[in-house]
Amino acid sequence: MTKKELVERLLLLPDEIATAQEAVLAAHEKLLEAKDLLQEKEDSLLLHNKLDGKNAETRAAQARQFTGHERELLSGCELQLKNAVSRLERLQIQFKAYRAVAGLIQVST
């Protein structure tokens, strides 16, 4: 990587980091919505007597049977959030590394 490429990359990274931060916030919002949707479905099952098990474990198992779609949605949202956070962290590490290299170049010249 040339000095010019390093400078160009350093200038681009803050915008990429900001975009990645927005993606993390959006993914977190979707995750919260998916959690709410699952909770609403479970509440509905309870209120409409769809869960008739004699103990909490049985009722939880019954709830899982009726909420497969919502649980899949929640899992997908969790994965999207993890991926968004990972991308943000990679960009932040890259930015720090490039800044360190730029500092070393500046000291040596």
N, C-alpha and C positions, 0 to 999 in steps of 0.2 A: 504494500500500500504506500503510495507516495504521500508526501506532506499535503499536497493539494487535495487528494482523496480523503485524507484524514480530516482536514478542515471541513470539507464538504459534508462528510458523515457527521461530524460534531455539530454542524449547523442544522442538519436534518433530524437528528435524534430527539431533541426536545418536543417537536411536533409529533413524532411517532410515539413518544412516551405519553404525551397528553391524549392521543387517540387511544392508546392501550388503557390508560386510566379510565377513559369514558367507557370502554368495552367492559372493564371490570365492574364499574358501577351498573351498567345495563344488565350484565349477567347476574349480579347480586339482586337486582330488582326482580328479574325473572324468577330467580330462585325463591325469593320471598313470596311471589305470586303463586308459584307451584306449591309451596308449603301451605299457603292459605287455602288453595283449592283442595288439597288433600284433607286438610282439617275440616273444611266445609262438608266434604263427602262423608267423612267419618261421622261428623255430627249428625248429618242427615240420616245416615244408617241407624244411628242410635235413637234418634227421635222418632223414626218410623218403624221401630221395633224389628229391624232386619237383623240385628245382633241379639240373639236370644240365648247365648251360652251361659252356663251356670257360674263361670268364674272369668276373671279378667283375661287369662291366657286364651281361653276358648273364644271369647269375644274379640280379642286382638287377632286371632287366626281367621275368624270370620270376616273381620274388617279387611284384612289383607286380601282375601278372596275377591271382595267387591271393589277394591281400589287398585287393581293391577295397573290400569292405564295411568292413573294419577301418580302412582309410585314410579312408573317408567319415566313420566314427564319430569318428576322431581330428580331422579337419577341423572337424566340428561342435562338438566339445569345445573346440577352440582358439577358435572364433568365440564360443562362450558365455563363455569366460573373458575374451576381449577386451571383450565387451559388459558383463560384470559389472564389470570394472576401470574401464571408461569411466563407467558409472553411479556408481560410488564416487567417482571423481575429480570428476564434476559436482557431486555432493552436497557434497564437501569444499570445492570452490571456492565454491559457493553459501553455505555456512556462513561461510566467511571473509569473503565480500562482505557478508553480512547483519551480521556482527559489526562490520565496519568502518563500515557505515551506522549501526548502533546507537551506536557510539563517537562518530561525528560528531553525532548527535542529542543525545547526552548532553553533549557539549562546548558545543553551541549553546544549551542550556537553562539 
